[in-house]
């Protein structure tokens, strides 16, 4: 006498199974199984659970379902209800410490981003974040976009940037992965200054992408002009003003500590609308201060000096949250000649 049949499947694929007809040998018996995302019935709440094939269900010589033991219980299902013998291999190449750090620094680009077609702001911002993670990278441009090749011990980390111009915009997608020592050859020299890295990488990529349909002629000139202004005007002026601020700060507050290395550059990519200067303190990833100065600060040399003086005072005061323009800020501003209208 046969046992009562069990219904298996759903309305799209109904199946009556008599336990006496379940095959207990051969085929995929003993194979690992996983409940699939489309499983129904008793398996609905078990999606993703793993088990072992304990029986095979055939109709007219064709495999149509499985008995799968999950824990202490056996479950019946159609072929679509289980992944059997299948190993989904994700992340079979583990990230290195460096590639993981780069991936974290570029997390803003976990989703694709779209930018105005004639502007390189997105490129420059990407270079800024990469410069926070590494001090050397070799840009390679190609029709599909560009790559940053970064030395990684005896191998390499690769930042693959797929960039596509379309309509009046360009769309960027970024992936990061480690690769073996034979993938690339040569040495990549470090660039010690943060903004120096940003300008060099941005210029090389913008120059290279011109031949692949990117209308970055004017943007490229802007990068070159701002890099030159940074080297010849801003850095010398910053060094002079910073020395003055340190001297006065030590006179007023002998416990003042040295703020350490500071990288300064002419760019708007980090600035909020209507602002001309920004100081970003050190972080765990970037152990130095970064200052951004807007091109709009070049109205006159004195105005530029006032903007730089404002940022130098912030750096020496070492504001950390709270009121950025505190008592020490105003005391230094008064002694150093920072005009009242430029203190906010």
N, C-alpha and C positions, 0 to 999 in steps of 0.2 A: 504494500500500500504506500503510495507516495505522500509526502508531506504537502501541505497547502502551498500554492505558488505565492511568491512575493512580487509585488509590483516594483519595478525599478525604472528610473528615468523620469521623464516628464511628458507633457502632452505632445511635444514635438517628436519624442522618441520613446513611446511606451514599450515596456519590456516585462514579460512575466517570467520569473525565474523559479524553477523547482530546485531546491537545495540538492536533491539527488542527482541533478544533471550537472552540477558544478564539477569541473575537471580539477583534479588535485595533483597532477603531475605534468612535467614538461613545460614547454613554452616559457612564459615569463614568471613562472611560479618562483617565489622567493625574491623577486626584484623589488627594489625600493619604489614606493609610490607616494605621491603627494596629491591631496585634494585640490582640484583646479578651481580657478575663480568663477567658473560657470556652473559648478556643481549645484544640484538642487535637492529637494526632499530632505532626508535625514542628514545629508552632507552639507546643507546650507551653512550651518554654524561651525563646520569643520574646515572651511576653506584655508588652505595653507598648511594644514596638519599633515604629518608624515607617517607612513606606515609601511607594511610589507604585503605584497600580493600573496594571498593564501588560496586563491582559486580562480579559475578561468571560466568564462561563460561564452559558449559558442552557439551560433544558429546556422544550420546548414553548412557546417565546416568553417564558418567565419567568426573570428573573435569579435564579440559585441559588448563585452563587459567584464568586470572583475569583482572578485571578493577581496577586500583589502582589510587586513587586521591593523587597527589603530588602538594601541594600548591593549586592553583586555577584551575588546569587542571587534567583531568582524562586520564590515559594511559592504553592501552590494551597490554597484553603480555601473553606468554605461562607460564606454571608453572615454567619452568627453568629460566625465566626472573626475578623471585622474590623469596626472602625469605619471607614467610608469617607466622606470629605468632611465628617466631623463634627468640629467644634472644641469641645472641652469648655471653657467659659469660666468659670474659677474666679478669684475675686479680681480681677474686671475693674475694681473701684474700689479703687485702691491706698490703703493706710492713710496717714494723715498721721503726722508724728512724734509728735504729742500722742495721737492715738487708739492708736498702737502702744504708747506708754508706759502709757496707761491699761489697755490689754489685758494688758500684762505685769504691772502691779500687781494686776490682778484674776485672775491665772492660777489661783488656787485654785478659781474658779468656771468653769473650762474644762468641767467636768462639773457636771450639776445637783446641788444639795444639798437635803437635807430637814431641817427643824427642828421642834421642838415647837410646837404651834399657838398657845399663849398667850405665847410668848417672842419677843422681838425681838433676841436675841443675834446671829443670823445677819445681820439688817439692820444692826445696829451694827458688826459686824465688817466687813461690806462697805463701810460708810461710812468706817471707819478706814483701810482699804486705799486707797480712792479719795482720801481726804484726804492720803495720802502722795504722790499723783501730781499733784493739782491743788489750787489754793487757792480755786476758785470753781466752783459747779455749781448748777443750778436744778432741784429735784426736781418732777416732774409725776406725780401719782397717777392711776390709771385702773383699770378693772375687771380688766384683764389683768395688772396689776402697777404698776410705776412706771418712769420714765425720769429719768436725770440728763442735763441739757443743759449742755454745757460750751463756753464760747467757745473757738474755735480759729482764731486769726488773723482772717480776714474771714469765716469760716464757723463750723461747730459740730462737736463730737464728741458722740455720743449713746451713753449706757450704758443699754441696754434690759434691764430686769429683769422677766422674766415670772414672776409669783408666783401660785401656786394653793393655796388652802386646801382640805384634804380630810382626812377622818377626824379625827384629833386632831393633825395636823401641817400644815405648809405647805412646798411645794417651789419652789425657785428655780432659774431658768436665766438666764444673763447673756450678752449679746452687745454688742459695741462696734463702732461704725462712724462714719466721717465723713460729713457731709452738707453741702449747699450753704448759702450765706448766706441764701437765701429761706425756708429751712425753719422758722426761728424768728425772732422779733423781740424787741427789748428789750435791756437791759443786765443783766449778772449781776455783782453786787458781790463782791469777794473777802472772805474771812473769814481774818484773819491767823493765828489760833491753830488748831493742829491739832485739839485736843479741842473747840474751839468749832465747827469745821466738823462734826465727828462728831455733836455734840449737836443742832445746828440741823437738819441733814439728816435725822437719825433721827426727830426730833420731827415734822417736817413730813410725812414719809412715813407714820409710824405714825398720825398724826392723819387723814391722807387715806384710809388703807386701812380705817379703821373702817367706812365705809359700804359696803365691798365684801366683807364677811363675815369680816374678820380680827378675832379677839377679843383685841385689844391694849389694852384699856382700862387694865388694871393696869400693863402694860409701859410704856405712854405716860406714866403718872404717875411711874413709876420714872425714865424718861429726864429728865423735867422736874425731879424732885426732885434727881437727881444733878447735873444741869447747874447748878441753883441752889446746891447745896452746894459745887460746884467754884468758882463765882464768888465766893461770899460768905465761905466758910470756908477752903477748901483753898489757893487761890491766894494770899490774903494771908498765911496761915501759912507757906506754902512760900517766899514772897519773903523773909520775916523770917528763917527758919531758914537759907536759902541764903546770905544776907548774913553771918550768923554763921559759917557753915562756911567761906566764902571768906576771911574775916578771919583765922581761926585757921590755915587751910591756908597762907596767905601768910606768916604768922609762923613756922610750923614748916618750911615748904618754899618759900622765896622764888621758886623756879623754876616754881611752880604757874601754869598758864595758865587763862584764863577759859573755862569750858565752853560759852559761847554760849547761844543761846536754848533754853529748855526749855518744853515744853507738858505740863501735868499735868491729869489728869481722874479722876473717880470712876467706875470701871467694872471689871467682872470679866472682860471678854471676852478679855483678853490674859494673864490670870493662870492659873498652874497651880493645881490643887486644893490647898487648905490654905495658900496664900500670900496676903499682904495688900498687897504692893507689888512693883512691877517697873519697872526702868529699862531702856529700850531706847536704845542709843547711836545717833548719826547714821548714816545709810546714804547710798549714792550717790543714791538717789531722794529721801530725806528728810534734808536737811542740818541736822537739829536733834535734840535729845534728847526722847523722849516718856516720861512717867512715868504709870503706872496705879496708882491707890489703890483698894483694895477698900472697899465700903460697910461691911464688917466691921471696918474700922479706926476706926470712929466709936464704939467702946464708951465711951471717955472722951476728952476733949480732950487729956489728957497722952499717952494711948496713940497717938492720931493724930499728935501731935507726934513721938513716938518713931519711928513708921513713916516719916514725912516726913524726919526727921533721917537715918535709915538710908539713904534713897534719895539725899538731898543729898550725903552723904559719898561714896557710889558715884560720883555725877556729877563731883564735884570731883577725886576720886582718878583718875577716867577709867580704870576697869578695862577691859582689853582681853584677854579670855581668861585662861587660867591661874587662879590662886587669886583669887577676887573679894574675899575679906576678907584682904587682905595686911597687911603691917606698917604702911603708911601709914593704911590704913582703921582699924586698931585704935588707932593713935596719935591720930587725930582723934576717934574714938569716945570714947576716954578723956578727952580734953580737953573735949569738948562735952557730956558727960553721957549718952551713949547707953548704956542699961543692958545688962549682959552678956547677958541672956536675949534681947535683941533684935538681937544682932550677927550671928546666923547667917542 
